[in-house]
Each structure stands twice: as C-alpha cells, then as structure tokens.
C-alpha cells in the first residue's frame, strides 16, 4: 500500500511540474510585440453555420480579407453516410451575386464520443460510403470539401486514408481542406492530456503532416484550448503556429490557417471566456514572427463562426490582423 501511495504521489508531482513548465512556456510564447509587417494578405477563411441572416457574414466579407468559406453542408454519421444540410443553394446563389471571388467549400462535420485508439474512426466500408457522398456534395455548386472529423487518435490510419481517397475522388481541381486537431505543445504532450481526462485533444506533428499530405488547405482550431488564463491561451495559439508550421512548411502549395474564436453559442464548440478573437489574432502574429512560413506556404486565419461574429470581433479582425495594428 505504501508503495502504491508513493507511486501515486510521484505521478501527481510529475503532473504538477509539467503544468508549471507549460505555464512558463506559454507565458513566454505570448510575450513581446508582434512584428508590424505580419498580418493578413487576403487569404483568410471563415466557417458559416447559418445563413438565414447574412448581415454578419456580409460585414466580414466586406473587409476584403476572406477568400474562402467553409459552409456547413453535411453531417457525417458513424456509418459514413452524409445527411445534407438544406438550403445551401440559397447561400451559394447569394455568394455568386455579391462575392463571386469567394470560394465556398462544403463543410462536412462528424463528432463522436470516445477515441479511435482501438477502432478506426472510419473503416473501409464507412469510407466507401463517405467518399462518393463527399464528392457528390462538392460537385453541387461548391468549390471543394472541408472535412471536420473529431476526435481522431494519433496514428489512426483510417483518417489519412480517408483524406487520400477523397482527394482521388475529387480530382485535382476542387479544393480539399481539413480541420486538424490541436498540435501537442511539446513532443509526447498529448499522452498526459489523454490519460488525465483531456481526451483526443492533440495530434503529434508527424500525424498532422501525414493527414494533410494530400490536402490543399488545413486549419488549426482556435477553440476549446481550455487554458486557465487569457495569456496562456495566447501562448497556446502562438505555439500552435510555430509547431504546425515546423511540421508543414515542407509541403508545397499548402494553405495553413489558424482558427479565431468568434462563436457565442455552444452549437459548434464550448465557449471559454478567455478565448477571444483579439488574443488569438495577436498570438498568431507573434507565432508567425517567430516561425515564418515556408516560401511556398500561404498563411491566414479562419473565423469560427462567421454568422455569430459581432462588431467587436470584426474590429479585432480588421485592426489586429488586416490593419497590422
């Protein structure tokens, strides 16, 4: 019994040390001032969940910084079938009329309970159902597909296989985009997060690179980091930039975007008070100032979700990103 207690206390102490070290690391990542030359270049994106009222979306597109929208177009079931979202045609028609230069990708979303550590998220039979359905939706007025599947365990072979099969089914011209998981802050950091209740929250840099190998576009999420303070959230996002670009800068022709939280409801993700657009945008600029994209890598941000953005979010985007201020 004494041996077990000693081991337990040692484990708790190790976690405490790790937490202190992570806090110091993130505080350092969010320190300093962003380089004034780092900011938007017209390669940003936004998720769109609802289009009954296009007011917020119109204001965002009016900034000229957004060139891609991820439009919620389908819900992926566990068996690989896709239930289309109704009335996307009305939004596509509106975009064609008012913003013809903005690409619209079919956002296909799947969320599950539990990990894919033991059982692949989508086996061969499920992929055989999902792949043609995704391609069919993409051909229905969209410019490509945006895959959003979670949670996916590191080294689950089915997800890279899914991305590759969708790529083959789409062909070269349509855009294939992937919403990634957060990248672990340090190598192996995903393990204690998983063990102590964080779930399948992080990918390794190697798995990120593997998943994105056949994609044109990847987004690192800016929501549900669950950091205890705003400055730690800022450091977390800056670290996402440096770690993901270190993994992906070798891939030619890739667009890498970093999520910015502007959602107000829990429909799409948990709401954390210290996850703010202004903090995320400053953090991305800090991270880019440290890492710098590769010569053939396009970098931008992606707002989650555009139809819930308010005036404060828009001001943060225009001044803190597009205005480099």
Secondary structure, DSSP 8 states (H G I E B T S, - for coil): -HHHHHHHHHHHHHHHHHHHHHHHHHHHHT-S---TT-S--S-EEEEE---S--HHHHHHHTTS-EEEEEEEEEEE-TTS-EEE-TTHHHHHHHHHHH-TTSEEEEEEEEE-SS-SSSS-SS-HHHHHHHHHHHHHHHTTT-SEEEEEEE---TT-HHHHHHHHHHHHHH-SSSEEEEE--EE-SSTTHHHHHIIIII-S-EE-HHHHHHHHTT-SEEEE--S----SSHHHHHHHHHHHHHHHHHHHTTSTT-EEEEEEE---SSSSS---TT--HHHHHHHHHHHHHHH---TT-EEEEEEETGGG--HHHHHHHIIIIIS--
